[in-house]
Amino acid sequence: MSALIEIANLRKAYGSFTVLHGIDLAIEEGEVVCIIGPSGSGKSTLIRCINHLEPFDRDSRILVDGIPVAPGRGLAAVRAEVGMVFQSFNLFPHMSVLRNVMLAPMRVRGLSADAAARRGLELLARVGIDEQADKYPGQLSGGQQQRVAIARALAMEPKALLFDEPTSALDPEMVGEVLDVMKQLAASGVTMVVVTHEMGFARQVADRVLFMDGGRIVEAGPPAQIFDAPREERTRAFLRAVLNH
């Protein structure tokens, strides 16, 4: 059985600066992969390449459910199957919470307004904020806005969800409510690729943890191996630095 997401020789450069040095990675359906590492190590660039928010070198190859990720007509099909949750929510401020969740299924999947509203309310209930459906994003806390963003991504019934530091823009007391939603998603079998600095979350929820540095995957393995018995000195040094704070 082929992996849901297959990445081969992924290279990305900005001029003479290489951000990703030939990444090879396969992510299975239902797998939760957490990507950790220092700032500037290429973590966010890697997941942004998966749905071509970042273009990558032509000799690189990414497949999502067998569909090549490349400019052109196939890209819309890939993006329909890969949900993205950003640091900064990216909600439409002039639309209600419910309308934010309804919009893509109506435009891309062709759902009727009634069907999209039903699904939207179900998903807002799933992330614990259905009572906020008629409010606007600006009336919500950061944690609530991020939960709306997760509901919006789920509304497309994607095959995989990508999270780019989903808690980094939140006040500390709001981090837990977003991580709780993500833990529930992981437990329900949603395929997730999560760039995170929340080491406790990665240890508890991930099937596999990738440590990146300098645009390369330095080490990969189950959480117990990465956190308790890392094989690479660079991994050990990073974890010493972040876990001692």
N, C-alpha and C positions, 0 to 999 in steps of 0.2 A: 504494500500500500504506500503510495507516495504521500509526502508531507503536505499539509495544507498550505504552508508558506515555504518556498524553497529559494534560497539565496546562494548564488555562486559567483565568486570572484568580484564582490561588490566593491567598486572603487569610486571615490568621489573626491574631487579636488576643486579648490577655488584658486585659479591661476596656478602658481607654483606651490601652493600649500595643499598638501594631501590630507584630507580629513579621514577617509576610510581606505585602508590598505588591503584590498582583496578579501573581504569578509565572506566566509562560507558558513551557512546556517540553515537548518531545517527545523520547522516548528510543526508539531503534529496537531491534529484536530483535538480540541479539549485540553491542550497543554497550557499551563500558565508559566511564562518565562519572564523573569525579572532581570533587568539589565542595570548593573550598578557600575560606579567608577567615578573618577574625578571630573570636574568641570572641564569641558573641552576635549573629552576623550572620544567623541563621535557618537555618543549614545542616541541623542535626539536625531542627529542626521541619519543614523541607521534606520530608525523607525519611520522617519519622514520619507525615506526612499521607498518604503514598502508600498505606499499608495501614490508615489511619484509627486509628493509635495516638494521633494528635492529631486531634480533630475540627476542622473548618474552616468558614469562612463559607458560608452556603447559596448564595450566588451564584457560588461557586467550583465548578470541575468537574475531576474526575480520572477517567480511564478506564484500566483495566488490561486489555489484550487485549479491548477493547470493552465491558468490564463497568464500570458506574459504581461508584465508591467512595463508599458511603453506608451509614448504619446500616440494618440489616435483613438479610434472608436472603442477599442478594447479597454481603454483606461476608465471609462465611465462604468463599465461592468465590474472592474476591480474595485473602484471606490464605493460602489453600491454594496459590496461584500465585506468591506473593511471599514469599520467605524473608527473614528479618531476622537480622543478626548485630550484637549490641550491644557496647558498651564492656566491660560487666561480666559477660559470658559467659551469665548467667541459666540455668545448668544446675541440674537437680534434685539437691541434694546427697545425698539418700537413695537415689538410683538409681545403678546402675553406669553406666559410660561407654556401653556398648552399649545398655543399656535407655534411656538418654537419647535415643539416636539412633533407636531402634525405636518410641518411644511415639507420635509424631504420625502416621507412616504407618499404624499399626494403628488408631488412633482416627479419623483423618480420611479416609484412603484405603481403609480396610478390609482392609489386608494381614494375612495370617496371621502368627503369631509366627515361624514358620520363615522365611517370605519376608522379613519385616522384619529378622530376625537376619542373613540372608544379605546383604541390601542394606546393613545397618549395618556389617558387617565389611568389605564391599567399600569403603565410603566411608571408614571409619577407615583402611584401607590406603591409600586415595587421598590422605589428608591426613597419612599417615606415622605413625600411632599405633595400628595394629591390635593391637599387643602390650599395649596398655593397656586392652583392652576390658572386662576384669573388675574393674578398679579403680574407685574412686569419685572424683568430681571433686576432693575435698579432698586426694587423694593425688597430684595432678598439678601441674605448674608452670602458671603463668599462660598461657604460650604453648601448652602442651598443651591446657589447658581451652578456649582460643579455637579451636584446631583441631577439638576435639570440637563446639564450637558451630557451626562451619562445616559439619562433616559432618552435624550434626542438621538444619541448614537445607537442605542438599542432599538429604536423605533424602526430602523431600516432592516431589522433582523439580520445583522451582519454575521458572516462566518467567523470573523475575528475582530477583536477590539484592540486598538493601540492606545496606550496611555503615555503621554509625554509629561513626566513630572506632575501628575494631577493634583498634588497637594502642596506644591512649592509656593503658590501664590496665596495660600490660606493662612489665617491666624492659627496659632498652635491648637487652640481649643476646638477648631473646626476640622482639623485633620482627621480625627477619629471617625467622625460621621461619614466622611467620604471613603475612608479605608474600610469601614464596616460594610458599605454597599459593595465595594470591590470584592471583599471576602465572600459575600453572598453570591456574587456573580461567578467567582472562581469555583465555589462549591456546587454551583448548578451546571458546571461543565462548559462554560463559555471559554473559547480560546482567547487568551489574553497575552499581550506583549507589553510589559510595563517598565518604562524608564523611571526609576525611583531612587530617592535617597533615604527612604524609610526602610532601614535594615530589618527592623522587627517584622514588618509586613512581608518583606522578601523571604525571610527565614520561615515564616509561618505558612505562607500561601503558595509560594512558587513550587513548581515541579522541578524547575531547573533555574539556576542563577548563572548569569554571564557577567564576568568582570572585564570591563573594557578599559584600555589605556592607550593613548597614542594612536587611536584609529584602528586598533586591533583587539580581537577577543583574546585576552591573556590567559584566561582560565574559565572553564565552564563545568558545572556539575550540580548534583543535588545540593540543597541548602546546607545540609549537615557537613558535607565535604568542604564547601566554600567557606563557611563561617567557622567551623570547628577544626578543620585540618587542611587549610589551603596549601597547595603544592608549590605555588610560585611566590617568591619573595616580594614581588611587586604587589600581589594580592594581600599578603600578610601586612605589608607596610600601610596600605590603604585602610584596611580594616582596623589596624591599631589606631590610626589617626581618627577615624570617624567614630569608633565605638568607645573611645576614651573621653569623648566630649560629653 
